[in-house]
Amino acid sequence: MNKAINHSIELPEHPRDVTRQVKTLRKEKKYREATRLLEAAFARWSNNAIIANNLIMAYRRQPDRAWGVYRQMLQEGAKPDAYTFSNLIKSFGDAGQPDRAWKAYQEMLEQGVAANVITYSILVKAFGDASDPERAWEIFEKMKSEGVEPNIVTYNSLIKAFGDAGQPDRAWKACETMLDQGIAPNIITYNSLIKAFGDAGQPRKAYALFEGMREAGAIPNDFTFNILIKALGDAGQPERAFETYELMVSDGIAPNDFTFNILIKAFGDANRPERALEMYEEMVDKNIAPDVITYSTLIKVFGDAGEPERAWKIYREMLSRGESPNVVTYSALIKAFGDVGDAERAWEVFETMLASGVTPNVITFNVLIKAFGDADDAERALEVFETMSDGGIEPNVITYSSLIKAFGDAGRAADAFALYERMQDENIRPNVVTYSSLIRACGNAGQPEAAWDVYQQMLGQGVEPNVITYSSLIDALGSAGQTERAWQVYETMGASGVTPNVIMYSALIKVFGDAGQPERAWKVFETMDASEVTADVVTYSSLIKAFGDTQQPERAWDVYGQMIDSGVEADVITYSILIKAFGDNSDPDRAWEVYQQMLDAGVAPNVITYSTLIKSFGDADQPDRAWDVYGQMLEADVEPDLITYSTLIKAFGDAGQPDRAWNVYQTVLEKGVRADEISYNILIKAFGDADQPDRAWDVYQTLGDIGLELNVVTYSILIKVFGDAGQPERAWQVYEAMIGDGISPNVITFSTLIKAFGDAGQPERAREMFDVMDRLEIEPNAIAFNSLIKAFGDIGQPERAYAVYREMLEDALQADVITFSTLIKAFGDAGQPERALRIYEEMPEAGVRPNDFTFNILMKAFGDAEQPEAAWDIYQRMLDSDVAPDEITFTNLITSFYRGGLYEEGIERLGPIRMPANVLPLKAELYRKAGRRREAIRLCERCLADDRTNREAQEYAWIVRLYCLLHEDPARFEHVQKDPPFGEDSPHWIRLQCARVFGGIVDPDSIERQDVCRELGDALGDARNPHSMNDIRSAIRLLESEMDLPE
């Protein structure tokens, strides 16, 4: 040290007087003057240990200068003592340099100076403050081994060391050791212990210590109450924290700004912003000035509660009170807007911050990046990142993890991985959040193997997965349909000691639900319940969806009921899922009830809710009710989106109202909503289904006019439109236009073309289409083969149909129920019922279960061959297979006995069977042919009285009854025939005229269509004698065959 310094200061004659002056200056808090005096004195008397020790103490916040004084005093021959080294050790300890403190201690021993209790206590504190409680404990043990008895200061330092390290139990043991030594705890001891247990999340023990302290006669101070209030607040017990505050006031301890800041935070963390605001108002009432921490905390409280506007109001009040916001304030405000998806307002706050001269830090940028990421604007998030780099702010692991998540959630896994590589290039070590975000990115991109690779890499880097990691991995595997691997991950998680939480269980429930395994989803839910993990709205919604997606709406409804009973409130997603469950199960009325219950619960429907409800009514062929829902949607100020309009278009299209579908499309244009190819495809299909192929073609041309890119689906639908309209050549022209536009056809395109030519009776052209598909190396599917089989079957070439079937098997394609049924029909229509039966008998071996259509066409095959007993045998097989008969079944059965002339046998077999009302007229014909006309009349009248029967059945029943009345009750016949329920366009009109002729009501020469009646008379011979007519139906068939009349 330069001895020439501070010569301007007048020094006393003796060093002893220097120390007296220094003491006086320190009492007067003139620390700088005291230090300058000591520096001047040391420059003159550097060999004086007392002056050197005082200067070392003056330099306690400048450990290097203190050490320099020590080195100089040694050079000048001054002898350091325990006081010298204690001050040096304290200087290094307070500077966060415990290792240098330890070296000072070693120097002390080398100089032959014995360490005392003060030295060791300072050393214990130095390592404790540096978060190294083990070294603090070693020093404590060494101290005792050297025969130095610890004092209250030593123990307090050790207790604090363990407490600050999150080891409250060791802190308590240290206290017990102290008590055993006969040292009574003081307020510092109690405060350290209370803080230790409070910081460790053990408020009960903290409070017990507080009560013990009071019982022991120790008087708590403001620090005691504040740390106890904090302990209770951090443990989610804000009311107990408030009660402690009230006790504090009643004890006469004045709360301070720290007290209220803790209370505000406590209520905020418990999501009770109103109570937090009350604490702020009480603080102001007590004339305690809120500081920047107060306002920043309150802004965070309202931000966390999803109320950014109120956070903004607090910010404005802060300004009005003259308090300057800092970086924490602005970061909390940015986060408040970002968390509710208002990234633009978050950006405005950021700009205000810059304009105010407050420099953002890495936390500011991180919350802003997250705001844009959560708002699905990864590009803006990247721009913020670049701004951050330009401003010299170093990104950290949180920055990169937020960016990776932003791009991952946007489906841009490649960009997420690029950021991951950049992060590593900058030597920023990825953490569990980074890897979890990458796994999530892979899952969103449908890359389960990549997600698995990231997981393996994470393990290789020694990063322990957490519950979010496992949840993301389970979701990634589950979304790809790998349910078993997802389950294995869950089991691995349990074995690794990671406790599943509600997020993980919800993810697993979703996995099984999406895989169509609701029962396994339910078992996961039961496991969750047994583990005492409380299900939330996401859990219940996922489980409801699982049952809804598998056509079990009642089970879904039961889960909803359980949800409500457990106190979990359903949200808009829950109700929308329930509406979909009933809608998908063709129960729009129940879907409507769910919607009404949603409104009663005060939950506002969103665009998804309304679109789903519209779809429910549309799928149920109730377009008018779908339209009413659309009207309610507009009244609720919910803006329809393209899905809404497309669903409405489909509703009207499916109901055979293409013009109304077109009107909805016009509304889309008027609203400025850009229709996509899906909307146009639905519209094309609507006109096609209504047998208006030219209008469908016009819509297709509109696509070209507006420049919308056409795809293979559009062309395939248009091909189907012309095929269904019996215009296969135009379907072929659409195909050629498709090729000309550079669109590659797929298997659906060709299957549709094959069907078009097959339905038009052109199986050879259908075969050509099949061969073209083969040349283009497009693998045919079962639909293509089935369409070709049908094409040959429909023109009476069952053997060629069978050859296509054999070709299908050679291609290793699994024949399905449609394949077999189409083949059976082919042989049946060709009058080969035995071959049809052999095809049927091949089905079990192929693992294909016959359906009602299979049995019906097989029955028809034997019926057409006039083999009613064989048809009856097929019916018995149908029942044995648990396949329910329908109207077609009974129609075929009745017809088989009718054509076989086995009327009584048919009545014996079929009479006792309850049949649908629409079949009763045909059953009545069987009775009529057997001469049991009164029974036939009763069957017909049952049919006529049944509101469920269709018009065709009603007309048929009326004419059969009329023919029976012709014989049984001529007077009634004469009355009934006057008011037929049909006109000349009915297939029963000729039969009515015949009945009138036979009944003598009119002369054949006087009625319209005299040629028909005349031909009938010639065909029947004595047509005017009804009693000679015992086979009216045969006569009509004869007439129709001669005159080529339609049936």
LOTI-891712 format. One line per 4 residues: number of its first residue (from 0); their letters; for each residue x, y, z of C-alpha. Coordinates in steps of 0.25 Angstrom, whole numbers. Example, Ala and Ser with C-alpha at 12.3 -4.5 7.8 and 13.67 -1.06 7.14 Angstrom:
REM residues 2
0> AS> 49 -18 31  55 -4 29
***
This chain:
REM residues 1047
0> MNKA> 0 0 0  5 14 -4  9 21 9  8 34 3
4> INHS> -7 34 2  -16 42 10  -5 51 15  -15 63 15
8> IELP> -22 56 27  -17 61 40  -13 50 49  -13 49 64
12> EHPR> 1 47 70  -2 33 76  -9 21 69  -18 19 81
16> DVTR> -24 33 78  -27 28 64  -36 17 69  -43 26 78
20> QVKT> -46 36 67  -51 24 58  -60 19 68  -66 33 69
24> LRKE> -68 35 54  -75 21 53  -84 25 64  -88 37 56
28> KKYR> -89 28 44  -78 35 37  -72 22 31  -65 28 19
32> EATR> -58 38 28  -54 27 38  -49 19 26  -40 30 21
36> LLEA> -35 33 35  -31 18 36  -24 18 22  -16 30 26
40> AFAR> -12 24 39  -9 10 33  0 18 23  8 23 35
44> WSNN> 7 12 45  6 0 36  12 -9 47  1 -6 57
48> AIIA> -8 -18 58  -20 -10 64  -20 0 52  -19 -11 42
52> NNLI> -30 -19 48  -39 -7 48  -36 -4 34  -38 -19 30
56> MAYR> -52 -18 37  -54 -5 29  -51 -13 16  -61 -24 19
60> RQPD> -69 -22 6  -56 -21 -2  -49 -35 2  -37 -33 -8
64> RAWG> -33 -19 -1  -35 -25 13  -26 -37 9  -16 -26 4
68> VYRQ> -16 -19 17  -13 -33 24  -1 -36 14  4 -22 17
72> MLQE> 3 -23 32  11 -36 31  22 -29 23  23 -18 33
76> GAKP> 24 -28 45  10 -26 51  5 -39 57  -9 -43 53
80> DAYT> -18 -49 63  -32 -56 64  -39 -43 62  -31 -40 49
84> FSNL> -34 -54 43  -49 -54 47  -51 -41 40  -43 -46 27
88> IKSF> -52 -59 28  -64 -51 29  -60 -42 18  -59 -54 8
92> GDAG> -71 -61 14  -80 -48 12  -75 -47 -3  -79 -61 -6
96> QPDR> -65 -67 -6  -65 -78 4  -53 -85 -1  -45 -72 0
100> AWKA> -50 -71 14  -45 -85 17  -32 -82 11  -31 -70 21
104> YQEM> -34 -80 32  -23 -89 28  -14 -76 28  -19 -73 42
108> LEQG> -14 -87 46  -1 -86 39  2 -72 46  0 -80 59
112> VAAN> -13 -73 63  -24 -81 69  -38 -81 64  -48 -77 74
116> VITY> -63 -79 74  -65 -66 66  -56 -71 55  -63 -84 54
120> SILV> -77 -77 54  -73 -68 43  -68 -80 35  -80 -88 37
124> KAFG> -88 -76 32  -79 -74 20  -82 -88 15  -97 -88 19
128> DASD> -99 -75 11  -92 -81 -1  -102 -93 0  -92 -103 4
132> PERA> -98 -108 17  -89 -121 17  -76 -112 18  -83 -104 29
136> WEIF> -86 -117 37  -71 -122 35  -66 -108 40  -76 -110 52
140> EKMK> -71 -124 55  -56 -119 54  -59 -108 63  -64 -117 74
144> SEGV> -52 -127 71  -43 -115 74  -50 -113 87  -57 -100 83
148> EPNI> -71 -100 89  -81 -95 79  -90 -83 84  -103 -78 80
152> VTYN> -98 -71 68  -91 -84 63  -104 -92 64  -112 -81 58
156> SLIK> -103 -80 46  -103 -96 45  -119 -96 46  -120 -85 35
160> AFGD> -110 -93 26  -119 -106 27  -132 -98 25  -127 -90 13
164> AGQP> -123 -103 7  -137 -109 8  -133 -118 20  -142 -114 31
168> DRAW> -141 -127 39  -126 -126 40  -128 -111 44  -137 -117 55
172> KACE> -126 -127 59  -116 -116 60  -126 -108 69  -128 -121 78
176> TMLD> -112 -122 79  -112 -108 84  -123 -110 94  -115 -122 99
180> QGIA> -103 -113 101  -112 -104 110  -113 -93 100  -126 -86 100
184> PNII> -132 -82 86  -133 -68 83  -142 -60 73  -132 -63 62
188> TYNS> -133 -78 65  -148 -78 64  -148 -70 52  -138 -78 44
192> LIKA> -146 -91 48  -159 -85 45  -154 -81 31  -147 -94 29
196> FGDA> -160 -102 31  -168 -91 23  -159 -91 11  -160 -107 11
200> GQPR> -175 -106 10  -177 -111 24  -186 -100 30  -192 -108 41
204> KAYA> -178 -110 47  -175 -95 45  -187 -91 52  -184 -101 63
208> LFEG> -171 -95 65  -177 -81 65  -187 -85 76  -175 -92 84
212> MREA> -167 -79 83  -179 -71 89  -181 -81 100  -166 -80 103
216> GAIP> -167 -66 105  -160 -62 93  -166 -50 86  -168 -51 71
220> NDFT> -164 -39 63  -169 -34 49  -159 -43 42  -165 -55 50
224> FNIL> -179 -52 46  -175 -49 31  -168 -62 29  -180 -70 36
228> IKAL> -190 -62 27  -181 -66 15  -181 -81 19  -196 -81 20
232> GDAG> -198 -74 7  -188 -82 0  -195 -95 5  -208 -90 -1
236> QPER> -214 -86 12  -217 -71 10  -228 -70 20  -219 -75 31
240> AFET> -208 -66 26  -218 -55 28  -222 -60 42  -207 -59 45
244> YELM> -207 -45 40  -218 -41 49  -211 -48 61  -199 -39 57
248> VSDG> -207 -27 58  -214 -31 71  -200 -33 77  -196 -19 74
252> IAPN> -186 -23 63  -188 -13 51  -189 -19 38  -180 -14 27
256> DFTF> -180 -14 12  -173 -28 12  -185 -33 20  -196 -28 10
260> NILI> -188 -32 -2  -187 -46 4  -202 -46 6  -205 -41 -7
264> KAFG> -197 -52 -13  -203 -62 -4  -218 -59 -9  -213 -58 -23
268> DANR> -206 -71 -23  -219 -77 -18  -227 -71 -30  -234 -61 -21
272> PERA> -231 -48 -28  -242 -40 -21  -236 -43 -7  -223 -40 -12
276> LEMY> -228 -26 -16  -234 -25 -2  -221 -26 4  -215 -15 -5
280> EEMV> -227 -6 -1  -224 -9 14  -209 -6 11  -213 7 6
284> DKNI> -223 10 17  -212 8 27  -203 18 20  -193 8 16
288> APDV> -188 12 2  -189 1 -8  -176 -1 -16  -172 -6 -29
292> ITYS> -173 -21 -23  -187 -18 -18  -192 -14 -32  -184 -24 -40
296> TLIK> -190 -35 -31  -204 -30 -32  -202 -29 -47  -197 -43 -47
300> VFGD> -209 -47 -39  -219 -42 -49  -211 -48 -60  -211 -61 -54
304> AGEP> -226 -60 -52  -228 -58 -67  -232 -43 -65  -222 -35 -73
308> ERAW> -231 -23 -73  -231 -22 -58  -216 -24 -58  -215 -12 -68
312> KIYR> -224 -4 -58  -214 -7 -47  -202 -2 -56  -209 11 -59
316> EMLS> -212 13 -44  -197 10 -41  -193 21 -51  -203 31 -45
320> RGES> -197 29 -31  -183 32 -37  -178 18 -35  -168 15 -47
324> PNVV> -171 1 -53  -158 -8 -54  -155 -20 -63  -163 -29 -54
328> TYSA> -175 -21 -55  -175 -20 -70  -172 -35 -71  -184 -38 -63
332> LIKA> -193 -29 -71  -188 -35 -84  -190 -49 -78  -204 -45 -74
336> FGDV> -208 -42 -88  -200 -54 -94  -207 -64 -85  -221 -60 -91
340> GDAE> -216 -61 -105  -215 -46 -108  -201 -46 -113  -203 -32 -120
344> RAWE> -207 -25 -107  -195 -32 -100  -186 -26 -112  -192 -12 -109
348> VFET> -188 -13 -94  -174 -17 -99  -173 -5 -108  -178 4 -96
352> MLAS> -167 -2 -87  -157 1 -98  -162 15 -99  -162 17 -84
356> GVTP> -147 14 -84  -148 1 -77  -139 -10 -82  -145 -23 -84
360> NVIT> -138 -35 -79  -138 -50 -83  -151 -53 -75  -158 -41 -83
364> FNVL> -154 -47 -96  -157 -61 -92  -172 -58 -88  -173 -50 -101
368> IKAF> -168 -62 -109  -178 -71 -102  -189 -61 -104  -188 -62 -119
372> GDAD> -185 -77 -119  -198 -79 -111  -205 -70 -121  -201 -80 -132
376> DAER> -191 -69 -138  -178 -76 -138  -172 -66 -148  -175 -54 -139
380> ALEV> -169 -62 -128  -156 -64 -136  -156 -49 -139  -156 -46 -124
384> FETM> -145 -56 -123  -137 -49 -133  -140 -35 -127  -135 -41 -114
388> SDGG> -122 -45 -120  -120 -32 -127  -121 -25 -113  -110 -33 -107
392> IEPN> -119 -41 -98  -114 -56 -97  -125 -66 -99  -126 -77 -89
396> VITY> -132 -91 -89  -146 -85 -86  -145 -76 -99  -141 -88 -108
400> SSLI> -151 -97 -101  -162 -87 -103  -158 -85 -118  -158 -100 -120
404> KAFG> -171 -102 -114  -177 -91 -123  -172 -97 -136  -176 -111 -131
408> DAGR> -190 -107 -128  -191 -101 -142  -187 -114 -148  -174 -110 -152
412> AADA> -165 -121 -146  -153 -118 -155  -152 -104 -151  -153 -108 -136
416> FALY> -142 -118 -138  -134 -107 -145  -135 -98 -133  -131 -110 -124
420> ERMQ> -118 -111 -132  -116 -96 -132  -118 -97 -117  -107 -108 -115
424> DENI> -97 -100 -124  -98 -88 -114  -95 -98 -103  -109 -97 -96
428> RPNV> -112 -110 -90  -126 -115 -93  -134 -118 -81  -147 -126 -78
432> VTYS> -156 -115 -84  -148 -115 -97  -148 -130 -99  -163 -130 -95
436> SLIR> -166 -119 -105  -158 -127 -116  -166 -140 -113  -179 -132 -114
440> ACGN> -175 -126 -127  -172 -140 -133  -186 -144 -128  -193 -132 -135
444> AGQP> -185 -136 -148  -190 -150 -147  -175 -155 -145  -176 -165 -133
448> EAAW> -162 -171 -136  -156 -158 -136  -162 -155 -123  -157 -168 -117
452> DVYQ> -143 -164 -122  -143 -151 -115  -148 -158 -102  -136 -168 -104
456> QMLG> -126 -156 -106  -132 -149 -94  -128 -162 -86  -115 -162 -92
460> QGVE> -112 -148 -88  -115 -151 -73  -128 -143 -73  -139 -149 -65
464> PNVI> -152 -149 -72  -164 -143 -64  -179 -145 -64  -180 -136 -76
468> TYSS> -170 -143 -84  -177 -156 -82  -190 -150 -85  -185 -144 -98
472> LIDA> -179 -157 -102  -192 -165 -99  -199 -155 -107  -190 -156 -119
476> LGSA> -190 -171 -119  -205 -172 -116  -208 -162 -128  -201 -171 -137
480> GQTE> -210 -183 -132  -199 -189 -124  -207 -191 -112  -199 -203 -106
484> RAWQ> -186 -195 -107  -193 -183 -100  -197 -193 -89  -182 -198 -88
488> VYET> -178 -184 -86  -188 -182 -75  -182 -194 -68  -168 -190 -70
492> MGAS> -172 -176 -64  -177 -184 -51  -165 -192 -50  -156 -179 -51
496> GVTP> -163 -173 -39  -170 -162 -47  -184 -160 -41  -195 -159 -51
500> NVIM> -203 -146 -50  -216 -142 -56  -210 -138 -69  -203 -152 -71
504> YSAL> -216 -159 -68  -224 -150 -77  -214 -153 -89  -215 -168 -86
508> IKVF> -230 -168 -86  -230 -160 -99  -220 -170 -105  -230 -182 -103
512> GDAG> -242 -173 -106  -236 -170 -120  -233 -184 -122  -247 -188 -120
516> QPER> -245 -195 -107  -254 -188 -97  -253 -199 -87  -238 -198 -85
520> AWKV> -240 -183 -84  -250 -185 -73  -240 -195 -66  -229 -183 -66
524> FETM> -240 -174 -60  -242 -184 -49  -227 -185 -47  -227 -170 -46
528> DASE> -238 -170 -36  -231 -181 -27  -218 -173 -28  -226 -161 -22
532> VTAD> -223 -152 -34  -234 -143 -36  -240 -143 -50  -242 -130 -57
536> VVTY> -251 -125 -68  -241 -130 -79  -241 -144 -72  -256 -145 -72
540> SSLI> -257 -139 -86  -247 -149 -92  -255 -160 -85  -268 -155 -91
544> KAFG> -262 -154 -105  -257 -169 -103  -271 -174 -101  -277 -164 -111
548> DTQQ> -268 -168 -122  -271 -183 -121  -286 -180 -122  -289 -181 -107
552> PERA> -295 -168 -104  -303 -173 -91  -289 -177 -85  -284 -163 -89
556> WDVY> -296 -157 -82  -293 -165 -70  -279 -160 -69  -284 -146 -71
560> GQMI> -293 -148 -59  -282 -154 -51  -274 -141 -54  -285 -132 -50
564> DSGV> -287 -140 -37  -272 -139 -34  -273 -124 -35  -265 -122 -48
568> EADV> -272 -112 -57  -274 -115 -71  -268 -106 -81  -272 -103 -96
572> ITYS> -263 -114 -100  -270 -124 -91  -284 -120 -96  -279 -120 -111
576> ILIK> -274 -134 -109  -287 -139 -103  -295 -133 -114  -286 -140 -124
580> AFGD> -288 -153 -117  -303 -152 -118  -303 -147 -132  -294 -158 -137
584> NSDP> -303 -168 -131  -315 -162 -140  -321 -156 -127  -322 -141 -131
588> DRAW> -333 -139 -120  -324 -143 -109  -313 -134 -115  -323 -123 -114
592> EVYQ> -325 -126 -100  -311 -125 -97  -310 -112 -104  -321 -107 -95
596> QMLD> -315 -112 -83  -302 -104 -87  -310 -91 -88  -316 -94 -75
600> AGVA> -302 -96 -68  -298 -82 -74  -288 -88 -83  -287 -80 -96
604> PNVI> -287 -89 -109  -276 -87 -119  -275 -89 -134  -271 -104 -131
608> TYST> -284 -106 -123  -293 -100 -133  -286 -107 -145  -287 -120 -138
612> LIKS> -302 -118 -134  -305 -114 -149  -298 -127 -153  -307 -135 -144
616> FGDA> -319 -130 -150  -314 -131 -164  -309 -145 -162  -323 -148 -157
620> DQPD> -329 -143 -170  -335 -131 -163  -329 -119 -170  -340 -109 -166
624> RAWD> -336 -111 -151  -321 -110 -155  -325 -97 -161  -332 -92 -149
628> VYGQ> -319 -95 -141  -312 -87 -151  -321 -75 -148  -319 -77 -133
632> MLEA> -304 -76 -135  -305 -63 -142  -314 -58 -131  -303 -61 -121
636> DVEP> -293 -53 -129  -285 -66 -132  -278 -64 -145  -280 -77 -154
640> DLIT> -268 -82 -161  -266 -90 -173  -269 -103 -166  -282 -98 -161
644> YSTL> -286 -94 -175  -281 -107 -181  -289 -115 -171  -301 -107 -175
648> IKAF> -299 -109 -190  -297 -124 -187  -310 -124 -179  -318 -119 -190
652> GDAG> -311 -127 -200  -313 -140 -193  -328 -136 -192  -329 -135 -207
656> QPDR> -330 -120 -206  -318 -115 -215  -324 -102 -218  -325 -98 -203
660> AWNV> -310 -104 -202  -307 -94 -213  -313 -83 -205  -304 -86 -194
664> YQTV> -293 -85 -203  -297 -72 -208  -297 -67 -193  -283 -72 -192
668> LEKG> -279 -63 -203  -286 -51 -198  -280 -53 -184  -266 -52 -191
672> VRAD> -263 -66 -186  -254 -73 -196  -259 -87 -199  -250 -98 -200
676> EISY> -250 -110 -209  -257 -118 -198  -269 -108 -199  -270 -109 -214
680> NILI> -268 -124 -213  -281 -125 -204  -288 -116 -213  -285 -124 -226
684> KAFG> -289 -137 -218  -302 -130 -214  -306 -127 -229  -301 -141 -233
688> DADQ> -310 -148 -222  -322 -140 -227  -319 -145 -241  -315 -132 -246
692> PDRA> -302 -135 -252  -301 -122 -261  -303 -113 -249  -292 -122 -242
696> WDVY> -283 -119 -255  -286 -104 -254  -281 -104 -239  -268 -111 -244
700> QTLG> -266 -101 -255  -267 -90 -244  -255 -96 -237  -247 -94 -249
704> DIGL> -252 -79 -251  -248 -75 -236  -234 -82 -237  -237 -92 -226
708> ELNV> -227 -104 -228  -235 -116 -232  -231 -130 -225  -234 -144 -227
712> VTYS> -246 -144 -218  -253 -134 -227  -251 -142 -239  -255 -155 -233
716> ILIK> -268 -149 -228  -271 -143 -241  -269 -156 -248  -278 -163 -238
720> VFGD> -289 -152 -241  -289 -156 -256  -288 -170 -253  -300 -170 -244
724> AGQP> -307 -162 -255  -305 -173 -264  -295 -165 -273  -282 -173 -272
728> ERAW> -276 -166 -284  -277 -153 -278  -271 -159 -265  -260 -164 -275
732> QVYE> -258 -150 -280  -257 -144 -266  -246 -155 -264  -239 -150 -276
736> AMIG> -240 -135 -272  -234 -140 -258  -222 -146 -265  -221 -133 -274
740> DGIS> -220 -125 -261  -208 -133 -256  -216 -139 -245  -213 -154 -242
744> PNVI> -225 -163 -240  -225 -172 -228  -233 -185 -225  -245 -178 -222
748> TFST> -245 -171 -236  -244 -184 -243  -254 -191 -234  -264 -181 -237
752> LIKA> -262 -182 -252  -263 -197 -251  -276 -196 -244  -281 -185 -254
756> FGDA> -279 -194 -266  -283 -207 -259  -297 -200 -255  -298 -196 -269
760> GQPE> -298 -210 -273  -284 -209 -280  -275 -219 -272  -265 -219 -283
764> RARE> -262 -204 -281  -262 -207 -266  -251 -217 -268  -243 -207 -277
768> MFDV> -244 -198 -265  -239 -208 -256  -227 -212 -265  -223 -197 -267
772> MDRL> -222 -196 -252  -213 -208 -252  -204 -202 -263  -203 -190 -254
776> EIEP> -199 -199 -243  -210 -194 -234  -214 -206 -225  -229 -209 -226
780> NAIA> -236 -210 -213  -248 -218 -209  -258 -207 -215  -252 -208 -228
784> FNSL> -253 -223 -229  -267 -223 -223  -271 -213 -234  -265 -222 -245
788> IKAF> -272 -234 -239  -285 -227 -239  -283 -222 -253  -282 -236 -259
792> GDIG> -293 -241 -249  -303 -231 -254  -302 -235 -268  -304 -250 -265
796> QPER> -289 -254 -266  -287 -261 -252  -275 -269 -256  -268 -256 -261
800> AYAV> -272 -250 -248  -266 -262 -240  -253 -261 -249  -251 -247 -243
804> YREM> -253 -252 -229  -242 -262 -231  -233 -251 -237  -236 -243 -224
808> LEDA> -232 -255 -215  -219 -256 -224  -216 -242 -221  -216 -246 -206
812> LQAD> -228 -237 -204  -238 -241 -193  -252 -243 -199  -263 -236 -190
816> VITF> -278 -238 -188  -281 -229 -200  -272 -238 -209  -279 -251 -205
820> STLI> -293 -244 -205  -290 -239 -219  -286 -253 -224  -298 -259 -218
824> KAFG> -307 -250 -225  -300 -252 -238  -302 -267 -238  -316 -265 -232
828> DAGQ> -320 -256 -243  -315 -266 -253  -324 -277 -247  -313 -284 -240
832> PERA> -317 -284 -226  -309 -296 -222  -296 -289 -227  -300 -277 -219
836> LRIY> -302 -286 -207  -287 -291 -209  -282 -277 -209  -289 -274 -196
840> EEMP> -283 -287 -190  -269 -281 -193  -272 -269 -184  -269 -275 -171
844> EAGV> -255 -281 -176  -252 -267 -180  -255 -261 -167  -267 -253 -173
848> RPND> -280 -252 -165  -292 -251 -174  -302 -240 -172  -316 -238 -175
852> FTFN> -314 -234 -190  -306 -247 -191  -318 -256 -186  -328 -248 -193
856> ILMK> -322 -250 -207  -320 -264 -204  -334 -266 -200  -338 -259 -213
860> AFGD> -330 -268 -221  -337 -280 -216  -350 -273 -217  -348 -269 -231
864> AEQP> -345 -284 -234  -358 -287 -227  -351 -295 -216  -359 -289 -204
868> EAAW> -354 -300 -194  -339 -296 -198  -342 -282 -196  -349 -285 -182
872> DIYQ> -336 -293 -178  -328 -280 -182  -337 -272 -173  -334 -282 -161
876> RMLD> -319 -280 -163  -321 -265 -163  -328 -266 -149  -317 -276 -144
880> SDVA> -307 -266 -148  -313 -255 -140  -316 -247 -152  -329 -239 -151
884> PDEI> -339 -241 -162  -345 -229 -169  -356 -225 -179  -348 -231 -190
888> TFTN> -346 -244 -183  -361 -246 -181  -364 -241 -195  -355 -251 -201
892> LITS> -360 -262 -192  -375 -259 -195  -371 -258 -210  -364 -272 -210
896> FYRG> -376 -279 -205  -385 -271 -214  -377 -274 -227  -376 -289 -222
900> GLYE> -391 -290 -221  -390 -294 -207  -400 -285 -201  -405 -293 -189
904> EGIE> -390 -297 -186  -386 -283 -186  -398 -279 -177  -394 -290 -167
908> RLGP> -379 -285 -167  -381 -270 -168  -395 -268 -162  -390 -268 -147
912> IRMP> -378 -259 -150  -380 -244 -146  -376 -236 -158  -374 -221 -161
916> ANVL> -387 -214 -166  -381 -211 -180  -381 -226 -182  -395 -229 -178
920> PLKA> -401 -227 -192  -392 -237 -198  -395 -247 -187  -410 -244 -190
924> ELYR> -408 -248 -204  -403 -262 -199  -416 -263 -191  -425 -259 -203
928> KAGR> -418 -269 -212  -421 -280 -202  -436 -275 -202  -435 -269 -188
932> RREA> -440 -256 -192  -446 -251 -179  -433 -253 -172  -426 -246 -184
936> IRLC> -436 -234 -182  -432 -233 -167  -417 -233 -170  -420 -222 -181
940> ERCL> -428 -214 -171  -417 -215 -160  -408 -209 -170  -417 -198 -174
944> ADDR> -419 -194 -160  -404 -194 -156  -398 -180 -158  -384 -186 -159
948> TNRE> -387 -192 -173  -382 -185 -185  -391 -180 -197  -387 -192 -206
952> AQEY> -392 -202 -195  -405 -194 -193  -408 -195 -207  -405 -210 -208
956> AWIV> -413 -213 -196  -425 -205 -202  -425 -213 -215  -423 -227 -209
960> RLYC> -435 -224 -200  -443 -219 -212  -441 -232 -219  -444 -240 -207
964> LLHE> -457 -231 -205  -460 -234 -219  -463 -249 -215  -467 -247 -200
968> DPAR> -475 -234 -200  -479 -229 -214  -487 -217 -208  -476 -212 -200
972> FEHV> -467 -215 -212  -476 -205 -220  -475 -195 -209  -460 -196 -207
976> QKDP> -456 -196 -222  -461 -182 -223  -450 -175 -215  -436 -181 -219
980> PFGE> -424 -175 -211  -416 -174 -224  -417 -169 -238  -414 -174 -252
984> DSPH> -399 -173 -250  -400 -184 -239  -395 -199 -243  -409 -203 -237
988> WIRL> -417 -195 -246  -419 -206 -256  -423 -216 -245  -433 -206 -241
992> QCAR> -439 -205 -255  -439 -221 -256  -446 -221 -242  -457 -212 -247
996> VFGG> -458 -220 -260  -459 -233 -252  -469 -227 -242  -478 -222 -253
1000> IVDP> -476 -207 -249  -473 -202 -263  -473 -207 -277  -459 -210 -283
1004> DSIE> -463 -201 -295  -467 -189 -286  -454 -187 -278  -441 -181 -281
1008> RQDV> -430 -189 -287  -440 -198 -294  -429 -206 -301  -424 -211 -287
1012> CREL> -438 -215 -283  -440 -221 -297  -427 -229 -297  -431 -234 -282
1016> GDAL> -444 -239 -287  -438 -246 -298  -427 -252 -289  -437 -257 -279
1020> GDAR> -448 -262 -288  -460 -261 -279  -455 -248 -272  -469 -243 -267
1024> NPHS> -471 -255 -258  -463 -252 -246  -466 -266 -240  -458 -272 -252
1028> MNDI> -446 -264 -248  -438 -271 -237  -424 -266 -242  -425 -251 -244
1032> RSAI> -410 -249 -242  -407 -259 -253  -416 -253 -262  -410 -239 -260
1036> RLLE> -396 -245 -262  -401 -251 -275  -406 -238 -279  -394 -231 -276
1040> SEMD> -385 -241 -283  -394 -239 -296  -394 -224 -295  -380 -222 -289
1044> LPE> -386 -213 -278  -377 -210 -266  -380 -216 -253
***
